[in-house]
Amino acid sequence: MWRALARTTLRAVANDCGSQGVGLAPSALTQQQLRHSKASKRFITTTSTAPQHNIGIMSVEKPKVVFVLGGPGAGKGTQCSRIVDRFQFTHLSAGDLLREERSREGSEFGNLIEDYIRNGKIVPVEVTCSLLENAMKASGKSRFLIDGFPRNQDNLDGWNRQMSEKVDFQFVLFFDCGEDVCVKRCLGRGQSGSGRTDDNLESLKKRISTYNNDSLPIIKFFEGAGQVKRIDASPDAEEVFGEVEKILVASGF
């Protein structure tokens, strides 16, 4: 039943893109827009003290969710792998889920996703949320790192509509890294055969522009609400993880 529902949701998004043109959120968000987003306020007030109900994803207890954000090449995937080993989280990369769906044989939405990724744009939120929810349900786990999401206000609002009542949001892990370091890492990754079609200079410039215009305002919004754990991601992976470990232990994980 779940897969049929998810497929129906995704098909509706694909039809919208073909017939009406699904638009992205504005490339720059004003602080006023962020402050007055009712959906965002609902999301921020989600706490572990709320009554626990069986919401049909995993168990009676709501799964705990940590958002992992940072620019392209900030090392989010590397650090998430270490967190999984040390703290028994399940790592869900929004980007990986989209790339898997894009390459899945018989996918009705592969071309749609490919077009957005190739052009450095953010995939429609209905697609991403459906893939995330499906992956959470399938895992049967209770702790999740959601990597690379939400990336703009539309992502956040879509998450609120579909998922905010089903999870216990904790905080944002923000890997803060200079643009020059990020570019060097991404290009090196592409040259070493990462298999990612967006690890090239042209796509990278678009991704960085999208990050600066759309994602940074979201991070600043969460930061203003006291829900961001900022980490300097410029040093080597071992040093960065030392800081990550301190934060997660202090947060009760």
C-alpha positions as CSV (number, residue, x, y, z in Angstrom):
1,M,0.0,0.0,0.0
2,W,2.8,2.4,1.0
3,R,4.6,1.9,-2.3
4,A,1.4,2.5,-4.3
5,L,0.8,5.7,-2.4
6,A,4.4,6.9,-2.8
7,R,4.2,6.1,-6.5
8,T,0.9,8.0,-6.9
9,T,2.5,11.0,-5.2
10,L,5.5,10.9,-7.4
11,R,3.5,10.4,-10.5
12,A,1.4,13.5,-9.6
13,V,4.7,15.5,-9.3
14,A,6.0,14.3,-12.6
15,N,2.7,15.2,-14.3
16,D,2.8,18.7,-12.7
17,C,6.4,19.2,-14.0
18,G,5.4,18.2,-17.5
19,S,2.1,20.1,-17.8
20,Q,2.5,23.1,-15.5
21,G,6.2,23.4,-14.7
22,V,7.0,22.8,-11.1
23,G,8.8,25.9,-9.9
24,L,11.6,26.2,-7.4
25,A,11.4,28.4,-4.3
26,P,12.8,32.0,-4.9
27,S,16.5,32.0,-5.1
28,A,16.8,34.3,-2.2
29,L,14.7,34.2,0.9
30,T,14.0,37.3,3.1
31,Q,14.3,37.1,6.8
32,Q,10.6,38.3,7.0
33,Q,9.5,35.3,4.9
34,L,11.4,32.9,7.2
35,R,10.1,34.5,10.4
36,H,6.5,34.4,9.3
37,S,6.4,30.9,7.9
38,K,3.7,29.2,9.9
39,A,5.0,25.8,8.8
40,S,8.5,26.5,10.0
41,K,7.2,27.6,13.4
42,R,5.3,24.3,13.7
43,F,8.4,22.4,12.8
44,I,10.6,24.3,15.4
45,T,8.2,23.5,18.2
46,T,8.3,19.8,17.6
47,T,9.9,18.3,20.7
48,S,10.4,14.9,22.3
49,T,8.0,15.9,25.1
50,A,5.0,15.6,22.8
51,P,2.7,12.6,23.3
52,Q,4.0,9.6,21.5
53,H,1.6,7.8,19.1
54,N,2.0,4.9,16.8
55,I,2.3,6.8,13.5
56,G,2.8,3.8,11.3
57,I,6.4,4.4,10.3
58,M,8.3,2.3,12.8
59,S,7.1,2.0,16.4
60,V,5.2,3.8,19.1
61,E,8.1,6.1,19.8
62,K,8.7,8.7,17.2
63,P,12.0,8.3,15.4
64,K,14.7,10.9,16.2
65,V,15.9,13.0,13.2
66,V,19.0,15.1,12.8
67,F,19.4,17.2,9.7
68,V,22.9,17.3,8.3
69,L,23.6,20.4,6.2
70,G,26.6,22.0,4.5
71,G,27.9,23.0,1.1
72,P,29.0,20.7,-1.6
73,G,32.2,18.9,-0.6
74,A,31.9,19.9,3.1
75,G,32.3,16.2,4.1
76,K,28.7,15.4,5.1
77,G,28.8,11.9,3.7
78,T,32.1,11.0,5.3
79,Q,31.1,12.3,8.7
80,C,27.7,10.5,8.5
81,S,29.4,7.2,7.9
82,R,31.5,7.7,11.1
83,I,28.4,8.7,13.1
84,V,26.6,5.6,11.9
85,D,29.4,3.4,13.2
86,R,29.8,5.2,16.5
87,F,26.2,6.1,17.4
88,Q,24.0,3.6,15.6
89,F,22.2,6.2,13.4
90,T,20.8,5.3,10.0
91,H,22.1,7.6,7.3
92,L,19.7,8.8,4.7
93,S,21.2,10.9,2.0
94,A,18.5,12.8,0.1
95,G,20.9,13.1,-2.9
96,D,21.7,9.4,-2.9
97,L,18.1,8.4,-2.7
98,L,17.3,10.7,-5.7
99,R,20.3,9.3,-7.7
100,E,19.2,5.8,-6.9
101,E,15.7,6.5,-8.1
102,R,17.1,8.2,-11.2
103,S,19.1,5.1,-12.1
104,R,16.5,2.6,-11.1
105,E,15.4,0.5,-14.0
106,G,11.8,1.3,-15.0
107,S,11.6,4.5,-12.9
108,E,9.0,6.9,-14.2
109,F,10.8,9.8,-12.7
110,G,14.5,9.2,-13.6
111,N,14.5,11.8,-16.4
112,L,12.8,14.4,-14.2
113,I,15.4,13.9,-11.4
114,E,18.3,13.8,-13.8
115,D,17.3,17.1,-15.3
116,Y,17.2,18.8,-11.9
117,I,20.4,17.3,-10.7
118,R,22.3,18.1,-13.9
119,N,21.3,21.7,-13.8
120,G,22.2,22.1,-10.1
121,K,18.5,22.7,-9.1
122,I,16.6,21.3,-6.2
123,V,14.3,18.4,-7.0
124,P,10.5,19.0,-6.2
125,V,10.0,18.4,-2.5
126,E,7.1,15.9,-3.0
127,V,9.6,13.5,-4.7
128,T,12.3,13.9,-2.0
129,C,9.9,13.5,1.0
130,S,8.3,10.4,-0.5
131,L,11.7,8.8,-1.0
132,L,12.8,9.7,2.6
133,E,9.6,8.5,4.2
134,N,9.8,5.2,2.2
135,A,13.4,4.7,3.3
136,M,12.6,5.4,7.0
137,K,9.7,3.0,7.0
138,A,11.8,0.3,5.3
139,S,14.7,0.5,7.7
140,G,12.7,-0.1,10.9
141,K,15.2,2.0,12.8
142,S,14.7,4.9,15.3
143,R,17.6,7.3,14.7
144,F,18.2,9.1,11.4
145,L,20.7,11.4,9.9
146,I,19.0,13.1,7.0
147,D,21.9,14.4,4.8
148,G,21.4,17.3,2.4
149,F,17.8,18.2,3.4
150,P,16.0,20.6,3.7
151,R,17.8,22.7,1.1
152,N,15.3,25.5,0.7
153,Q,12.1,26.9,2.2
154,D,10.0,24.8,-0.2
155,N,11.8,21.7,1.2
156,L,11.1,22.7,4.8
157,D,7.5,23.5,4.1
158,G,7.0,20.2,2.3
159,W,8.7,18.3,5.2
160,N,6.3,20.0,7.6
161,R,3.3,19.0,5.6
162,Q,4.3,15.4,5.2
163,M,6.7,14.4,8.1
164,S,6.8,16.9,11.0
165,E,4.1,15.1,13.0
166,K,5.7,11.7,12.4
167,V,9.2,12.4,13.8
168,D,11.0,13.9,16.8
169,F,13.3,16.5,15.2
170,Q,16.5,17.1,17.2
171,F,18.7,19.7,15.6
172,V,20.8,20.6,12.5
173,L,24.4,19.5,12.2
174,F,26.0,22.2,10.1
175,F,29.4,21.4,8.5
176,D,30.7,24.9,7.7
177,C,33.5,24.8,5.1
178,G,35.1,27.5,2.9
179,E,34.1,27.5,-0.7
180,D,37.7,27.0,-2.0
181,V,38.1,23.8,0.1
182,C,34.7,22.5,-1.0
183,V,35.6,23.1,-4.7
184,K,38.9,21.3,-4.3
185,R,37.3,18.3,-2.6
186,C,34.5,18.0,-5.2
187,L,36.8,18.2,-8.2
188,G,39.2,15.7,-6.6
189,R,36.3,13.4,-6.0
190,G,35.2,13.6,-9.6
191,Q,38.7,12.9,-10.9
192,S,39.0,9.9,-8.8
193,G,35.8,8.4,-10.3
194,S,33.1,9.2,-7.8
195,G,30.5,8.3,-10.4
196,R,28.6,11.5,-9.7
197,T,27.6,13.4,-12.8
198,D,27.6,16.7,-10.8
199,D,31.3,16.4,-9.7
200,N,32.5,18.8,-12.4
201,L,33.2,22.5,-12.5
202,E,30.2,23.6,-14.4
203,S,27.7,21.7,-12.2
204,L,29.6,22.6,-9.1
205,K,29.3,26.3,-9.7
206,K,25.5,25.9,-10.0
207,R,25.4,23.8,-6.9
208,I,27.3,26.4,-4.9
209,S,25.1,29.2,-6.2
210,T,22.0,27.2,-5.2
211,Y,23.5,26.5,-1.8
212,N,24.3,30.1,-1.1
213,N,20.9,31.4,-2.3
214,D,18.6,28.7,-1.0
215,S,20.2,26.6,1.7
216,L,22.1,29.2,3.8
217,P,19.0,31.1,4.7
218,I,17.5,27.9,6.0
219,I,20.6,27.3,8.1
220,K,20.5,30.8,9.5
221,F,16.8,30.4,10.3
222,F,17.5,27.3,12.4
223,E,20.5,29.0,13.9
224,G,18.3,31.9,15.1
225,A,16.1,29.3,16.8
226,G,19.0,27.8,18.6
227,Q,18.8,24.5,16.7
228,V,22.1,24.5,14.8
229,K,25.3,22.7,16.0
230,R,28.0,24.4,13.8
231,I,31.2,22.5,13.1
232,D,34.3,23.7,11.2
233,A,34.6,21.2,8.4
234,S,37.8,22.5,6.9
235,P,40.3,20.3,8.9
236,D,40.8,16.6,8.1
237,A,38.0,14.1,8.7
238,E,39.5,12.7,11.9
239,E,39.7,16.2,13.5
240,V,36.2,17.1,12.4
241,F,34.7,13.9,13.8
242,G,36.3,14.6,17.1
243,E,34.0,17.7,17.3
244,V,31.0,15.8,16.0
245,E,31.5,13.2,18.7
246,K,31.5,15.8,21.5
247,I,28.3,17.3,20.2
248,L,26.4,14.0,19.9
249,V,27.6,12.8,23.4
250,A,26.5,16.1,24.9
251,S,23.2,15.7,23.2
252,G,22.5,12.4,24.8
253,F,23.3,10.0,22.0
